[in-house]
Amino acid sequence: MASPIELPWIEKYRPERLSDVIGQKEITSRLSNYVKNNTMPNLLFAGGAGIGKTSCAVALAKEFFGDSFSQNFLELNASNDRGIDVVRDTIKNFARTLAFNQGFKIIFLDESDALTFDAQQALRRTMERYSRTCRFILSANYSSKIIEPIQSRCVIFRFGQLSAKDIEERVGDVAKKEKVGIDESALKAIVYVCQGDMRKAINVLQASASVGEKITDKVIYEVSARARPEEIKEMMRLALSGKFLEARALLDKLIYEYGMSGEDVIVQMHRELVEMDENEVPGRTKIELIDKIGEYNFRMAEGANERVQLEALLAQFLKYKK
């Protein structure tokens, strides 16, 4: 018989309760008080990707509803269901019916900053009209894209980036449960690659676990299509010392061997330039190079050839040769 299909690790280890959510203690404490008081206002969760917004929304609903969770909780992704018809039909039909064994239902609109302006205007009225039978939880990467009338109807929770310690603890715990060997350097590599995104961290861990029993930092960088920080710094050092051809050869390695996109390379260059020592790159030079990186990133975003722009950027570094 075929073995049963397992859930992705991000779903398998998604927190079931608010107390299980990592790195947002102040927010989960306030949400737990809503459960204790058996009431809640409309909520708006704002913050970057992979920091616990969806996990908090689902865990909150599970603590409110228990066994009647599936009857009283509706989750929609506004990236897909973003038009006014969804508000008029799906949301309104769910909101107008009475809750099952509970005082209210919960509608969770993930990535609600993708809703069209018309859909947000319709949602504003729906939130008012069905306030007795339904509560809304909206999550958004950019709260500024939510219209003011909706923001004023919600209590806003701003989620902060997860710390390196939080990610290391969670990834280490998942690796232990899955019986995957991972060394300290690999944990630090995951922290570097994911940049505070727990979802990305666990996905990288699962992808790396399929490569072999023991996970090293080399495997992490290969799986995530990222260069080691030292390689990016070395490429910039070569350019700053006037060795353009050597820097260009290292760029070839990043693009062709590691499969990095131009966007990946330029973002890592920006990140590592900021971290470089003042003795290597003086403050004034660093500021001017960051300005150049921003200019060439814009050119690529506008459709310019990535390879040509990256080589031109390295050529700009030569102007600051010591």
C-alpha positions in Angstrom: 0.0 0.0 0.0 1.1 3.5 -0.7 2.1 5.5 2.3 -0.3 8.3 3.4 0.5 11.8 2.1 1.8 14.0 4.9 1.0 17.7 5.3 3.6 20.3 4.6 5.5 21.0 7.8 4.2 24.6 7.9 0.7 23.2 8.2 1.7 20.2 10.3 3.3 22.4 12.9 0.9 25.4 12.7 0.0 26.5 16.2 -3.3 25.2 17.5 -3.6 27.6 20.4 -2.6 31.2 21.0 0.0 30.1 23.6 1.8 28.1 20.9 2.4 31.1 18.7 6.1 32.1 18.7 7.4 35.7 19.2 4.2 37.7 19.6 3.6 37.4 23.3 2.0 40.8 23.9 -0.4 40.3 21.0 -1.4 36.7 22.0 -1.9 37.9 25.6 -4.4 40.5 24.5 -6.2 38.1 22.1 -6.5 35.5 25.0 -8.3 38.1 27.0 -10.9 38.3 24.3 -11.5 34.6 24.6 -11.8 34.8 28.4 -14.4 37.6 28.0 -16.2 35.7 25.2 -16.3 38.8 23.0 -14.1 40.6 20.5 -14.2 43.6 18.2 -13.2 43.6 14.5 -9.5 43.1 14.2 -6.8 44.2 11.7 -3.5 42.3 11.8 -0.7 44.2 10.0 2.9 43.1 9.4 5.2 41.2 7.1 5.0 37.6 5.8 5.4 34.6 8.0 5.3 36.3 11.4 2.1 34.7 12.8 -0.9 36.7 11.5 -2.8 33.8 10.0 -1.7 31.5 12.9 -3.1 33.9 15.4 -6.4 34.3 13.6 -7.0 30.6 13.2 -5.9 29.8 16.8 -8.1 32.6 18.2 -11.1 31.1 16.3 -10.4 27.6 17.5 -10.3 28.8 21.1 -13.5 30.6 20.7 -15.5 27.9 18.9 -13.9 24.6 19.8 -15.8 21.8 18.1 -18.0 24.2 16.2 -15.0 25.9 14.5 -15.7 24.7 11.0 -19.4 26.0 11.2 -18.5 29.4 12.6 -15.2 30.3 10.8 -14.8 31.4 7.2 -11.3 32.0 5.8 -10.9 33.8 2.4 -7.8 34.9 0.7 -8.4 38.3 -0.7 -5.6 37.9 -3.3 -7.9 35.5 -5.1 -11.4 36.7 -3.9 -10.8 40.4 -4.2 -13.8 41.8 -6.1 -17.0 43.4 -4.9 -19.1 40.2 -5.8 -17.3 38.3 -3.1 -18.3 40.8 -0.5 -21.9 41.0 -1.8 -22.3 37.2 -2.0 -19.9 34.9 -0.1 -19.2 37.2 2.9 -22.7 38.6 3.2 -24.4 35.2 3.0 -22.1 33.8 5.7 -22.4 36.9 8.0 -26.2 37.1 7.9 -26.9 33.7 9.4 -26.8 33.1 13.2 -23.7 31.4 14.7 -23.8 27.7 15.7 -23.7 27.4 19.5 -21.9 30.8 19.8 -22.8 34.5 19.9 -21.0 35.4 16.7 -19.2 34.0 13.7 -15.7 35.0 12.5 -14.7 35.9 8.9 -11.0 36.0 8.3 -9.8 37.9 5.2 -6.2 37.1 4.6 -4.1 39.5 2.5 -7.0 42.0 2.7 -4.8 44.8 1.3 -5.4 43.1 -2.1 -9.1 44.0 -2.0 -10.2 46.4 -4.6 -11.4 49.9 -3.5 -15.0 49.0 -4.4 -14.8 45.8 -2.4 -13.4 47.6 0.6 -16.3 50.2 0.4 -18.8 47.3 0.3 -17.0 45.6 3.2 -17.3 48.7 5.3 -21.1 48.6 5.2 -21.2 44.8 5.7 -19.1 45.1 8.9 -21.6 47.6 10.3 -24.7 45.8 9.2 -23.9 42.4 10.6 -22.0 43.4 13.8 -24.4 41.4 16.0 -23.8 38.1 14.2 -20.3 38.4 12.8 -16.8 39.7 13.6 -14.1 40.3 11.0 -10.4 39.6 11.2 -8.4 41.3 8.4 -4.7 40.6 7.8 -2.5 42.8 5.6 1.2 43.3 4.8 0.5 47.0 4.3 -2.2 48.5 6.5 -1.9 51.8 4.5 -3.7 50.0 1.6 -6.8 49.5 3.8 -9.2 52.4 3.6 -9.5 54.6 6.7 -13.2 53.8 7.3 -12.3 50.1 7.7 -9.3 50.8 9.9 -11.4 52.9 12.2 -13.8 50.0 12.6 -11.0 47.6 13.7 -8.6 47.3 16.6 -5.2 47.2 14.9 -2.5 44.8 16.0 1.0 45.4 14.5 3.1 42.2 14.3 6.8 42.6 14.7 9.6 40.7 12.9 10.6 37.4 14.6 14.0 37.4 16.3 16.8 35.1 15.4 16.3 33.3 18.7 12.6 32.7 18.0 13.4 31.2 14.6 16.3 29.0 15.8 14.1 27.6 18.7 11.2 26.8 16.4 13.3 25.3 13.6 15.3 23.3 16.1 12.1 22.0 17.6 10.6 20.9 14.3 13.9 19.3 13.3 13.9 17.3 16.5 10.3 16.1 16.0 11.1 15.1 12.4 14.4 13.4 13.5 16.5 15.6 11.2 20.1 16.4 12.1 20.9 20.1 11.9 24.1 21.8 13.1 24.5 25.3 14.5 25.9 26.8 11.3 22.8 25.5 9.4 20.5 27.1 11.9 22.3 30.4 11.5 22.1 30.0 7.7 18.3 29.5 7.9 18.0 32.7 10.1 20.0 34.6 7.4 18.0 33.3 4.5 14.5 33.7 5.9 14.9 37.2 7.4 12.3 36.9 10.1 9.8 34.8 8.0 9.0 31.6 10.0 7.0 30.1 7.1 10.1 30.4 4.8 12.3 29.0 7.5 10.3 25.8 8.0 9.9 25.4 4.2 13.7 25.7 3.7 14.2 23.2 6.5 11.8 20.7 4.9 13.4 21.1 1.5 16.9 20.6 3.0 15.8 17.5 4.9 14.9 15.8 1.6 18.6 16.2 0.5 20.1 14.1 3.3 20.0 13.1 6.9 22.4 15.8 8.1 21.7 19.4 7.2 24.6 21.8 6.9 24.8 25.5 6.0 26.0 24.5 2.5 22.8 22.6 1.9 20.7 25.5 3.2 22.2 28.0 0.8 21.9 25.6 -2.1 18.2 24.8 -1.4 17.3 28.5 -1.0 19.3 29.7 -4.0 21.3 32.1 -1.9 25.0 32.8 -1.8 27.0 32.7 1.3 27.4 36.2 2.8 31.2 35.9 2.4 30.9 35.3 -1.4 28.8 38.4 -1.9 31.3 40.5 0.2 34.2 39.0 -1.7 32.7 40.0 -5.1 32.3 43.5 -3.8 35.8 43.6 -2.4 37.3 42.5 -5.7 35.4 45.2 -7.5 36.5 47.8 -5.0 40.1 46.7 -5.4 39.9 47.2 -9.2 39.8 43.5 -10.1 36.7 43.7 -12.4 37.2 40.4 -14.3 37.6 38.4 -11.0 34.5 40.0 -9.6 32.6 39.3 -12.9 33.7 35.6 -12.7 32.3 35.4 -9.2 29.0 37.0 -10.4 28.9 34.2 -13.1 29.2 31.6 -10.4 26.3 33.2 -8.4 24.0 33.4 -11.5 24.8 30.1 -13.3 25.9 27.7 -10.6 23.6 28.9 -7.8 20.7 29.9 -10.0 20.3 33.3 -8.4 18.2 35.9 -10.1 19.5 39.5 -10.6 17.0 40.6 -7.9 18.5 38.1 -5.4 22.0 39.2 -6.1 21.4 42.9 -5.8 19.3 42.5 -2.6 22.1 40.5 -1.0 24.7 43.1 -2.2 22.7 45.8 -0.4 22.4 43.7 2.7 26.1 42.8 2.9 27.4 46.3 2.0 25.6 47.7 5.0 27.3 45.1 7.2 30.8 45.6 5.8 33.5 47.1 8.1 34.2 50.8 8.0 37.9 50.0 7.3 36.9 48.2 4.1 34.2 50.7 3.0 34.2 54.1 4.6 30.8 55.6 5.6 30.7 58.2 2.7 31.6 55.5 0.1 29.0 53.2 1.5 26.2 55.8 1.2 27.1 56.5 -2.4 27.3 52.8 -3.3 23.9 52.1 -1.6 22.5 54.9 -3.8 24.0 53.2 -6.9 22.5 49.8 -5.8 19.1 51.5 -5.5 19.4 53.0 -9.0 20.4 49.7 -10.7 17.7 47.8 -8.8 15.1 50.3 -10.2 16.5 49.7 -13.7 16.0 46.0 -13.4 12.5 46.4 -12.0 11.7 48.5 -15.1 12.8 45.6 -17.3 16.4 46.2 -18.1 18.7 43.2 -18.7 19.8 41.8 -15.4 23.2 40.6 -16.4 24.1 43.9 -18.1 22.9 45.9 -15.1 24.8 43.8 -12.5 28.1 44.1 -14.5 27.5 47.9 -14.9 26.9 48.0 -11.1 30.3 46.2 -10.5 31.9 48.7 -12.8 30.5 51.5 -10.7 32.3 50.0 -7.7 35.6 50.4 -9.5 35.2 54.2 -9.3 35.6 53.9 -5.5 38.9 51.9 -5.7 41.1 52.6 -2.7 
